[in-house]
Structure formats: C-alpha cells, structure tokens
Amino acid sequence: MKPALGWGSWFVDGLDWARVQGYRLINASLGSPSWDPTTETVVRNAYKAGMAIFAAMGNNNGPFVDYPAGFAPRVIAVGAMMHLQDRWDDYRINWQLYGVSGPPGGPYYGSNYGPHIRFVAPGGRFIETSRRVATGSYWNTDPYTQNWGFSGTSAAAPAAAGTAALLESWNATLTNEDLAEILSRKTDPVPGHVEEWDEEVGYGSINAERALAMISGQNRVEHGEATTIVDAAQENLAPIYVQDWPGLTPGDYVPRRHTLRGTATFAAPFDAPPTVWPRQIASYGTDFIPNPLSEADLWNWTPAVWVSASTQTGVTLETYFYGLIPEGGTAEVGWWPATPDQARFAFTAVGPSSVVGVAGPGAGTGVALSATPNPGGGKTALRFALRERSEIRLAIYDVSGRLVRTLEARMVSAGPHSYDWDLRSRDGVPVSSGLYFARLQAGSRDETVRFTVLK
C-alpha cells in the first residue's frame, strides 16, 4: 500500500497488536484500493479471535472496493448517509442546492457502495462531528468548500463502532457476530431503497435506540450449541473437477451432499419465539463446494450454517458436508470441507423472557461464571464448572474494554474451578476502583460477568 496519512503496515501491526491484547472493538477510518494478503490474514485472525472491526467504505461515490472494508463479512463495512436521508452523494446534494445534476467544478465525492456494504451511518458532508469549520459553526452550509469538518465514511464507521460499544457496555457477552446481527436487524429503512438489503445502503441506517432495546428490558440473550446432530439427507450432484486435494488423484468426482441437522433446546423457554442467528466462528459446515476443488480453497473458506426452524423452546440448524465419489464408483473417498463428524452448530437467541440471565447448555461448559464478593476490595474469586475437559481463557477487562490481566489460558479438566484475582494488572500494578468484567471462553461458549472493585 502506498502512503497517504500512513502506511498500510501500520494498520497491520496495530490490528495484530490489538488482537494479542484482547481488544474487542476496532474502528478503521482508512482505506486503500489495493488488496494485500498480509492485511487479509491479520483481519482473518482478528475476526476469529472475536474482534469486531468497523471499516469505512470509502468516498469515491461508486461501486468501488477499499480495504479493509473489502474483507467483509469478517469486517463490518459502513457507508455514509447525509442529511437528505439517503446515501451521501455529491450529485444529489448539488441537485437539492442548485437544481443541476453535478457539482459545479466537482469534486465528485460520495459514499462507495457494493455487495460488501453492511449498513450506513451519519457521515455525509453536512454531518459535522469534530472541529469548527471556517464559518464558525459545526454545520457547514457549503458542501464544496475545503473547510468541511470530519465527514464521509470515515465519520460513519466510528458512529457505528460507538453504537456497538454501547451494546457491549450493556451486555459484555455479545460476540462480534452478535453485534453485526443486532445492528443490521435494527436499522431504519432508507427511503427509495429496498428494506431487506440494498447495495447502496446495505440493511439501512443504524438506530442505536432500537438496537439497545433488542437486548435490554425483559429480553434475554442466550448463547448455545446444538447437542444433537444427525445426517438428515444425501443427494448426488453434478461432477466437479478435483485439482488438488489430500489423498485424491486429480480428476472428476461426484459430490454427494450430506445435510447435517443440529438441534438444541433453550436453557429456558422464551415468552415468544426469539430471533435466532448462527455464530459461524464457533460453527463448522459449508453451503457450497468449489469447482474446481483445491486444498487452497480452505484458506479463503468461511464456515456457513443456517437456522432452519425455531420455536419458543428450541432451534434447528443445518449445514452441508460433501463426500467425493470417483466417477463410476459408489464409495466416498474424500470430504469437503471435512468429515461430517466435525459438524458444529453454535447460535445466539434473543427474545422476551421472564427468566433473565439463564446461560445456555452448550457442550463443554457447565454452570455460569460467577464473581464474589461483588462488590469487593481485597480479592475477587471467579468460579465456574466444566462438564468436560476444555481449552479455556479467563481474562479481566476494564470498563473501556481494555485487557487488564489474563488469569488462565490452557486446557483444564472437567469439574469445578476457582481462580482468585488479586486486583492487580498483568504488570503487577494495583487496579483502581471501578467496574470490571471477567470473560470466560470455553469451547464454543463465551460468558462474561461484571463486578465492582471498591477500595
């Protein structure tokens, strides 16, 4: 990447550092039209680690791809809307002001759009969010002066990231996929655009109030995993060419599509059918098979499972696995993306519930994480139980989401566990009074408890 206000390597180094430190929200008000494999790898690693990355779509007013926004869906790509309640577009602004179709003398700026856009947020030229402009006001009446304030998609992205931070401050168990789903499902429609999804405005304009209402009040957020998985159906498809796959000779193979179905019962019934979505990072399955098929396809492949049915008491999810049969044969000699016994289904359910705070029964974990005493001033005991041996990570975060200390990160045995935190940071410095969060990751489960330190 060439330098503008900085080098692309700065972003790569900074994002990877943030991942190691345990940061969960990142805003990227930057972009380059150049795809870079190192950047994609770092973004992929951050996404898998649970980081929500909000990126500006770019300001070239066309169907252009800037990176890192182009790495969607691992990145949440945010476009800009303007005071006219539409996608930011200088042509439309000029028509409103001057009655002509294009800016007198340019420039021809506007929010980029395309299949990778998630939603839009305030950020058109008339949205002033930082310094005062030449007129001495935060509201610039001339959209073509060079003195306009912090605007464009670089202003829209942090508006969305800030809304996500608001949601996390309310419920620290939300994952990066949860944040993207909630913000997308609770947008406002943009007049003149398709309500479901539109390549100019995505799912619509973010609405912080509606998003927060979805997870607050009497609504319950439950994370869980399918406990029963069956191979429900098989179907032979048209032959594909296998170019490079472990253990297979290159040639034509018939893919046999296996429909894997996972079911789960909620920890407690919801008062009405909840909204349910799959969490792909903790799931395993696919919705397609490449043709030709190469081992390199695994590098750019993202798991895909989907909800096929849900009720007040449970959910059913599905995915595909593909067996590979040599032409003229009957037996499967290979699999894409793996053997069906690797299928996993993780989900989030959100809905009205008179039983609030119930943790899902997901495989590998037991009782919910607890912190005692709360509030406390000497040490805090963090307790939980595992149904089976699991890889865990137990960490402490402050109210701004910064990692304070990692208490454990290893494989531990089944049964009850207790860890005492001495109220010191990883550098051994005593922490100050305030609100803190303990986060336990065990298998596909991710639980957080908030507690107060008083000194």
ZANUMI-876958 format. One line per field, with one value per residue (C-alpha): x, y negated, z negated; residue number from 1; residue in three letters. Coordinates in nm, 3 decimals. Layout:
u	X	...
v	Y	...
w	Z	...
num	NUM	...
residu	ALA	...
//
This chain:
u	0.000	0.124	0.134	-0.140	-0.156	0.033	0.149	-0.071	0.182	0.093	-0.263	-0.148	0.086	-0.171	-0.454	-0.244	-0.124	-0.487	-0.579	-0.300	-0.404	-0.761	-0.935	-1.285	-1.382	-1.174	-1.262	-1.077	-1.143	-0.896	-0.875	-0.677	-0.793	-0.503	-0.569	-0.290	-0.259	-0.085	-0.366	-0.626	-0.451	-0.434	-0.800	-0.896	-0.707	-0.867	-1.214	-1.162	-1.040	-1.377	-1.284	-1.550	-1.379	-1.576	-1.431	-1.512	-1.649	-1.454	-1.555	-1.525	-1.902	-1.920	-1.921	-1.559	-1.382	-1.148	-0.968	-1.010	-1.385	-1.349	-1.272	-1.641	-1.809	-1.510	-1.513	-1.829	-1.826	-2.002	-2.126	-2.228	-2.569	-2.643	-2.896	-3.126	-3.182	-3.009	-2.666	-2.410	-2.377	-2.250	-2.467	-2.781	-2.666	-2.599	-2.938	-3.103	-2.895	-2.859	-3.107	-2.836	-2.711	-2.345	-2.130	-2.007	-1.644	-1.653	-1.531	-1.749	-1.736	-1.982	-2.013	-1.892	-2.137	-2.142	-2.214	-1.989	-2.172	-2.343	-2.530	-2.493	-2.443	-2.435	-2.134	-2.231	-2.078	-2.343	-2.267	-2.009	-1.875	-1.539	-1.367	-1.538	-1.526	-1.447	-1.798	-1.753	-2.026	-2.045	-2.297	-2.141	-2.381	-2.140	-2.070	-1.790	-1.558	-1.231	-1.304	-1.569	-1.520	-1.486	-1.727	-1.763	-1.744	-1.453	-1.708	-1.978	-1.761	-1.687	-2.054	-2.135	-1.844	-1.958	-2.307	-2.155	-1.959	-2.288	-2.435	-2.128	-2.141	-2.491	-2.414	-2.048	-2.125	-2.209	-1.975	-1.856	-2.112	-2.386	-2.303	-2.319	-2.652	-2.818	-2.710	-2.822	-3.159	-3.249	-3.169	-3.411	-3.515	-3.374	-3.642	-3.613	-3.414	-3.505	-3.575	-3.419	-3.082	-2.965	-2.618	-2.616	-2.724	-2.698	-2.960	-3.036	-2.937	-2.818	-3.051	-2.885	-3.212	-3.370	-3.051	-3.023	-3.392	-3.340	-3.108	-3.245	-3.561	-3.722	-3.525	-3.277	-2.960	-2.869	-2.562	-2.577	-2.474	-2.662	-2.648	-2.798	-2.659	-2.790	-2.710	-3.060	-3.035	-2.794	-2.802	-2.558	-2.477	-2.318	-1.949	-1.674	-1.303	-1.072	-0.749	-0.550	-0.693	-0.509	-0.518	-0.706	-0.588	-0.679	-0.989	-1.368	-1.562	-1.931	-2.001	-2.259	-2.417	-2.496	-2.743	-2.634	-2.902	-2.837	-3.099	-3.081	-3.323	-3.302	-3.196	-3.546	-3.842	-3.876	-4.208	-4.236	-4.031	-3.690	-3.475	-3.201	-2.887	-2.590	-2.246	-2.024	-1.690	-1.789	-1.966	-1.837	-2.001	-2.048	-2.310	-2.115	-1.833	-1.580	-1.534	-1.251	-1.162	-0.818	-0.668	-0.605	-0.984	-0.976	-0.771	-1.042	-1.335	-1.568	-1.795	-2.164	-2.457	-2.812	-3.130	-3.396	-3.657	-3.701	-3.970	-4.002	-3.824	-3.550	-3.380	-3.279	-2.981	-2.845	-2.527	-2.372	-2.077	-1.973	-1.843	-1.632	-1.701	-1.477	-1.673	-1.805	-1.765	-2.007	-1.794	-1.687	-1.307	-1.272	-1.465	-1.517	-1.455	-1.402	-1.575	-1.933	-1.836	-1.671	-2.007	-2.076	-2.370	-2.344	-2.618	-2.741	-3.108	-3.260	-3.617	-3.863	-3.820	-3.949	-3.637	-3.347	-2.980	-3.010	-2.697	-2.733	-2.638	-2.365	-2.127	-1.817	-1.936	-2.149	-2.267	-2.239	-1.931	-1.960	-1.758	-1.756	-1.760	-1.933	-1.853	-1.517	-1.193	-0.942	-0.957	-1.224	-1.296	-1.406	-1.583	-1.725	-1.763	-1.692	-1.878	-1.571	-1.204	-1.185	-0.949	-1.030	-0.930	-1.021	-0.941	-1.023	-1.122	-1.184	-1.497	-1.343	-1.278	-0.901	-0.743	-0.628	-0.498	-0.527	-0.575	-0.571	-0.526	-0.481	-0.655	-0.820	-1.001	-1.374	-1.532	-1.545	-1.274	-1.193	-0.942	-0.857	-0.777	-0.562	-0.688	-0.358	-0.288	-0.062	0.220	0.155	0.007	-0.299	-0.611	-0.832	-1.190	-1.450	-1.645	-1.465	-1.559	-1.439	-1.472	-1.457	-1.415	-1.452	-1.515	-1.796	-1.924	-1.840	-1.961	-1.899	-1.975	-1.947	-1.834	-1.726	-1.396	-1.414	-1.102
v	0.000	-0.348	-0.614	-0.872	-0.965	-0.648	-0.311	-0.004	0.181	-0.049	0.077	0.439	0.406	0.215	0.458	0.761	0.592	0.517	0.881	1.002	0.751	0.878	0.573	0.648	0.334	0.160	-0.129	-0.162	-0.503	-0.434	-0.251	-0.154	-0.009	0.237	0.589	0.717	1.081	0.987	0.749	1.013	1.269	1.030	0.934	1.303	1.376	1.079	1.187	1.544	1.406	1.231	0.876	0.654	0.438	0.144	0.009	-0.290	-0.203	-0.485	-0.815	-0.770	-0.771	-0.446	-0.065	-0.058	0.164	0.017	0.236	0.333	0.281	0.521	0.804	0.822	1.015	1.053	0.673	0.465	0.226	-0.105	-0.356	-0.718	-0.878	-1.251	-1.497	-1.420	-1.074	-0.897	-0.767	-1.050	-1.158	-1.500	-1.480	-1.458	-1.733	-1.960	-1.888	-1.994	-2.314	-2.426	-2.226	-2.076	-1.721	-1.764	-1.977	-2.296	-2.204	-1.898	-1.721	-1.417	-1.258	-1.027	-0.702	-0.393	-0.106	0.255	0.612	0.585	0.294	0.379	0.056	-0.321	-0.575	-0.958	-1.085	-1.294	-1.637	-1.807	-1.594	-1.787	-1.596	-1.745	-2.083	-2.407	-2.497	-2.831	-2.964	-2.922	-2.661	-2.284	-2.294	-2.376	-2.527	-2.497	-2.131	-2.210	-2.420	-2.263	-2.356	-2.098	-1.906	-1.537	-1.372	-1.095	-0.723	-0.790	-0.956	-0.695	-0.399	-0.528	-0.619	-0.251	-0.134	-0.364	-0.215	0.132	0.019	-0.097	0.252	0.419	0.192	0.325	0.691	0.788	1.143	1.021	1.154	0.971	1.165	1.072	0.702	0.719	0.904	0.675	0.356	0.493	0.621	0.296	0.044	-0.215	-0.181	-0.444	-0.595	-0.481	-0.168	0.197	0.259	0.605	0.515	0.269	0.233	-0.143	-0.141	0.223	0.311	-0.058	-0.329	-0.229	-0.305	-0.286	-0.305	-0.010	0.195	0.144	0.221	0.561	0.679	0.490	0.479	0.823	0.956	1.237	1.313	1.681	1.843	2.214	2.506	2.793	3.104	3.349	3.373	3.611	3.677	3.597	3.636	3.717	3.616	3.673	3.360	3.291	3.392	3.146	3.146	3.214	3.036	3.072	3.248	3.460	3.829	3.788	3.825	3.522	3.588	3.578	3.671	3.682	3.477	3.633	3.356	3.452	3.230	3.220	3.105	2.989	2.930	2.758	2.688	2.344	2.324	2.193	2.127	1.776	1.595	1.571	1.718	1.547	1.410	1.666	1.649	1.883	1.792	1.900	1.865	2.136	2.350	2.584	2.667	2.516	2.415	2.493	2.696	2.522	2.634	2.700	2.806	2.732	2.751	2.376	2.323	2.394	2.079	1.847	2.052	1.934	2.177	2.148	2.287	2.155	2.165	2.389	2.365	2.218	2.212	2.075	2.383	2.465	2.425	2.640	2.551	2.705	2.718	2.928	3.163	3.316	3.667	3.717	4.024	4.118	4.129	4.482	4.557	4.574	4.509	4.171	4.141	3.780	3.496	3.121	2.931	3.222	3.539	3.492	3.579	3.236	3.057	2.795	2.559	2.251	1.992	1.680	1.641	1.308	1.263	1.175	1.386	1.380	1.581	1.339	1.430	1.802	1.940	2.187	2.551	2.561	2.854	2.834	2.592	2.613	2.351	1.983	1.782	1.603	1.337	1.300	1.085	0.824	0.550	0.640	0.472	0.742	1.016	1.149	1.523	1.632	1.969	2.193	2.564	2.765	3.075	3.200	3.121	2.794	2.529	2.211	1.847	1.645	1.275	0.946	0.630	0.275	0.077	-0.056	0.297	0.297	0.622	0.591	0.941	1.295	1.536	1.861	1.978	2.354	2.690	2.768	3.071	3.122	3.020	2.706	2.440	2.129	1.852	1.568	1.230	1.013	0.692	0.632	0.578	0.803	0.564	0.617	0.268	0.247	0.151	-0.142	-0.127	-0.082	0.161	0.468	0.767	1.128	1.316	1.697	1.863	2.241	2.433	2.258	2.084	1.728	1.597	1.265	1.142	0.783	0.687	0.380	0.313	0.075	-0.044
w	0.000	0.075	-0.198	-0.238	-0.604	-0.690	-0.567	-0.542	-0.757	-1.046	-1.033	-1.006	-1.306	-1.510	-1.441	-1.528	-1.846	-1.942	-1.884	-2.112	-2.378	-2.371	-2.226	-2.100	-1.901	-1.636	-1.407	-1.075	-0.919	-0.642	-0.315	-0.009	0.324	0.307	0.181	-0.039	-0.156	-0.482	-0.573	-0.489	-0.709	-1.005	-0.959	-0.943	-1.266	-1.442	-1.329	-1.451	-1.784	-1.827	-1.726	-1.566	-1.300	-1.161	-0.835	-0.614	-0.269	-0.101	0.057	0.435	0.493	0.686	0.673	0.561	0.308	0.049	-0.203	-0.482	-0.413	-0.121	-0.362	-0.462	-0.618	-0.851	-0.858	-0.910	-0.611	-0.686	-0.429	-0.489	-0.475	-0.458	-0.591	-0.297	-0.450	-0.165	-0.073	-0.070	0.295	0.410	0.721	0.510	0.275	0.571	0.721	0.395	0.369	0.730	0.936	1.156	1.185	1.090	0.859	1.030	1.095	0.867	0.665	0.723	0.379	0.210	0.017	0.200	0.235	0.342	0.228	-0.077	-0.247	-0.578	-0.662	-0.665	-0.944	-0.959	-0.768	-0.461	-0.409	-0.618	-0.925	-1.127	-1.423	-1.521	-1.473	-1.379	-1.012	-0.854	-0.912	-1.288	-1.302	-1.327	-1.039	-0.705	-0.451	-0.156	-0.077	0.166	-0.048	-0.150	-0.512	-0.585	-0.909	-0.990	-0.746	-0.492	-0.555	-0.793	-1.021	-0.961	-1.068	-1.421	-1.463	-1.408	-1.624	-1.904	-1.884	-1.911	-2.219	-2.372	-2.318	-2.468	-2.771	-2.833	-2.762	-2.757	-2.637	-2.285	-2.019	-1.709	-1.504	-1.755	-1.720	-1.340	-1.351	-1.607	-1.432	-1.095	-1.219	-1.396	-1.122	-0.988	-0.622	-0.386	-0.157	0.201	0.119	0.065	-0.303	-0.325	-0.172	0.092	0.246	0.176	-0.189	-0.298	-0.559	-0.620	-0.866	-1.215	-1.504	-1.846	-2.039	-1.855	-1.878	-2.254	-2.305	-2.139	-2.419	-2.720	-2.927	-2.951	-2.656	-2.715	-2.520	-2.514	-2.356	-2.290	-2.074	-1.913	-2.131	-1.879	-1.524	-1.255	-0.889	-0.765	-0.385	-0.099	0.267	0.552	0.754	1.092	1.121	1.029	1.102	0.809	0.883	0.562	0.255	-0.006	0.078	0.407	0.766	0.981	1.191	1.199	0.884	0.798	0.482	0.250	0.045	-0.313	-0.500	-0.864	-1.107	-1.462	-1.731	-2.066	-2.349	-2.507	-2.872	-2.947	-2.719	-2.578	-2.621	-2.241	-1.954	-1.976	-1.698	-1.633	-1.422	-1.381	-1.512	-1.226	-1.408	-1.657	-1.392	-1.123	-0.792	-0.445	-0.190	0.129	0.286	0.515	0.875	0.936	0.582	0.440	0.093	0.125	0.112	-0.261	-0.317	-0.186	-0.310	-0.585	-0.777	-0.695	-0.892	-0.895	-1.106	-0.950	-1.229	-1.576	-1.844	-2.195	-2.328	-2.080	-1.744	-1.447	-1.230	-0.910	-0.703	-0.426	-0.401	-0.069	-0.009	0.305	0.519	0.816	1.141	1.185	0.815	0.524	0.215	0.081	0.078	-0.040	-0.203	-0.171	-0.394	-0.639	-0.756	-0.885	-1.241	-1.253	-1.221	-1.487	-1.530	-1.758	-1.786	-1.961	-2.058	-2.165	-2.276	-2.552	-2.863	-3.217	-3.302	-3.259	-3.278	-3.201	-3.038	-2.751	-2.798	-2.529	-2.511	-2.721	-2.988	-3.297	-3.546	-3.467	-3.560	-3.896	-4.078	-4.458	-4.658	-4.444	-4.521	-4.673	-4.770	-4.864	-4.604	-4.371	-4.336	-3.988	-3.984	-3.711	-3.628	-3.313	-3.201	-3.017	-2.963	-2.769	-2.637	-2.831	-2.851	-3.160	-3.144	-3.319	-3.127	-3.242	-3.158	-2.833	-2.709	-2.765	-2.879	-3.239	-3.302	-3.171	-3.461	-3.267	-2.906	-2.876	-2.870	-3.204	-3.343	-3.386	-3.715	-3.932	-3.907	-4.109	-4.037	-4.274	-4.122	-4.349	-4.185	-4.008	-3.640	-3.432	-3.525	-3.896	-3.945	-4.176	-3.981	-4.075	-4.195	-3.923	-3.709	-3.565	-3.354	-3.380	-3.050	-3.024	-2.684	-2.691	-2.371	-2.185	-2.499	-2.588	-2.927	-3.098	-3.449	-3.563	-3.912	-4.105	-4.279	-4.577	-4.760
num	1	2	3	4	5	6	7	8	9	10	11	12	13	14	15	16	17	18	19	20	21	22	23	24	25	26	27	28	29	30	31	32	33	34	35	36	37	38	39	40	41	42	43	44	45	46	47	48	49	50	51	52	53	54	55	56	57	58	59	60	61	62	63	64	65	66	67	68	69	70	71	72	73	74	75	76	77	78	79	80	81	82	83	84	85	86	87	88	89	90	91	92	93	94	95	96	97	98	99	100	101	102	103	104	105	106	107	108	109	110	111	112	113	114	115	116	117	118	119	120	121	122	123	124	125	126	127	128	129	130	131	132	133	134	135	136	137	138	139	140	141	142	143	144	145	146	147	148	149	150	151	152	153	154	155	156	157	158	159	160	161	162	163	164	165	166	167	168	169	170	171	172	173	174	175	176	177	178	179	180	181	182	183	184	185	186	187	188	189	190	191	192	193	194	195	196	197	198	199	200	201	202	203	204	205	206	207	208	209	210	211	212	213	214	215	216	217	218	219	220	221	222	223	224	225	226	227	228	229	230	231	232	233	234	235	236	237	238	239	240	241	242	243	244	245	246	247	248	249	250	251	252	253	254	255	256	257	258	259	260	261	262	263	264	265	266	267	268	269	270	271	272	273	274	275	276	277	278	279	280	281	282	283	284	285	286	287	288	289	290	291	292	293	294	295	296	297	298	299	300	301	302	303	304	305	306	307	308	309	310	311	312	313	314	315	316	317	318	319	320	321	322	323	324	325	326	327	328	329	330	331	332	333	334	335	336	337	338	339	340	341	342	343	344	345	346	347	348	349	350	351	352	353	354	355	356	357	358	359	360	361	362	363	364	365	366	367	368	369	370	371	372	373	374	375	376	377	378	379	380	381	382	383	384	385	386	387	388	389	390	391	392	393	394	395	396	397	398	399	400	401	402	403	404	405	406	407	408	409	410	411	412	413	414	415	416	417	418	419	420	421	422	423	424	425	426	427	428	429	430	431	432	433	434	435	436	437	438	439	440	441	442	443	444	445	446	447	448	449	450	451	452	453	454	455
residu	MET	LYS	PRO	ALA	LEU	GLY	TRP	GLY	SER	TRP	PHE	VAL	ASP	GLY	LEU	ASP	TRP	ALA	ARG	VAL	GLN	GLY	TYR	ARG	LEU	ILE	ASN	ALA	SER	LEU	GLY	SER	PRO	SER	TRP	ASP	PRO	THR	THR	GLU	THR	VAL	VAL	ARG	ASN	ALA	TYR	LYS	ALA	GLY	MET	ALA	ILE	PHE	ALA	ALA	MET	GLY	ASN	ASN	ASN	GLY	PRO	PHE	VAL	ASP	TYR	PRO	ALA	GLY	PHE	ALA	PRO	ARG	VAL	ILE	ALA	VAL	GLY	ALA	MET	MET	HIS	LEU	GLN	ASP	ARG	TRP	ASP	ASP	TYR	ARG	ILE	ASN	TRP	GLN	LEU	TYR	GLY	VAL	SER	GLY	PRO	PRO	GLY	GLY	PRO	TYR	TYR	GLY	SER	ASN	TYR	GLY	PRO	HIS	ILE	ARG	PHE	VAL	ALA	PRO	GLY	GLY	ARG	PHE	ILE	GLU	THR	SER	ARG	ARG	VAL	ALA	THR	GLY	SER	TYR	TRP	ASN	THR	ASP	PRO	TYR	THR	GLN	ASN	TRP	GLY	PHE	SER	GLY	THR	SER	ALA	ALA	ALA	PRO	ALA	ALA	ALA	GLY	THR	ALA	ALA	LEU	LEU	GLU	SER	TRP	ASN	ALA	THR	LEU	THR	ASN	GLU	ASP	LEU	ALA	GLU	ILE	LEU	SER	ARG	LYS	THR	ASP	PRO	VAL	PRO	GLY	HIS	VAL	GLU	GLU	TRP	ASP	GLU	GLU	VAL	GLY	TYR	GLY	SER	ILE	ASN	ALA	GLU	ARG	ALA	LEU	ALA	MET	ILE	SER	GLY	GLN	ASN	ARG	VAL	GLU	HIS	GLY	GLU	ALA	THR	THR	ILE	VAL	ASP	ALA	ALA	GLN	GLU	ASN	LEU	ALA	PRO	ILE	TYR	VAL	GLN	ASP	TRP	PRO	GLY	LEU	THR	PRO	GLY	ASP	TYR	VAL	PRO	ARG	ARG	HIS	THR	LEU	ARG	GLY	THR	ALA	THR	PHE	ALA	ALA	PRO	PHE	ASP	ALA	PRO	PRO	THR	VAL	TRP	PRO	ARG	GLN	ILE	ALA	SER	TYR	GLY	THR	ASP	PHE	ILE	PRO	ASN	PRO	LEU	SER	GLU	ALA	ASP	LEU	TRP	ASN	TRP	THR	PRO	ALA	VAL	TRP	VAL	SER	ALA	SER	THR	GLN	THR	GLY	VAL	THR	LEU	GLU	THR	TYR	PHE	TYR	GLY	LEU	ILE	PRO	GLU	GLY	GLY	THR	ALA	GLU	VAL	GLY	TRP	TRP	PRO	ALA	THR	PRO	ASP	GLN	ALA	ARG	PHE	ALA	PHE	THR	ALA	VAL	GLY	PRO	SER	SER	VAL	VAL	GLY	VAL	ALA	GLY	PRO	GLY	ALA	GLY	THR	GLY	VAL	ALA	LEU	SER	ALA	THR	PRO	ASN	PRO	GLY	GLY	GLY	LYS	THR	ALA	LEU	ARG	PHE	ALA	LEU	ARG	GLU	ARG	SER	GLU	ILE	ARG	LEU	ALA	ILE	TYR	ASP	VAL	SER	GLY	ARG	LEU	VAL	ARG	THR	LEU	GLU	ALA	ARG	MET	VAL	SER	ALA	GLY	PRO	HIS	SER	TYR	ASP	TRP	ASP	LEU	ARG	SER	ARG	ASP	GLY	VAL	PRO	VAL	SER	SER	GLY	LEU	TYR	PHE	ALA	ARG	LEU	GLN	ALA	GLY	SER	ARG	ASP	GLU	THR	VAL	ARG	PHE	THR	VAL	LEU	LYS
//
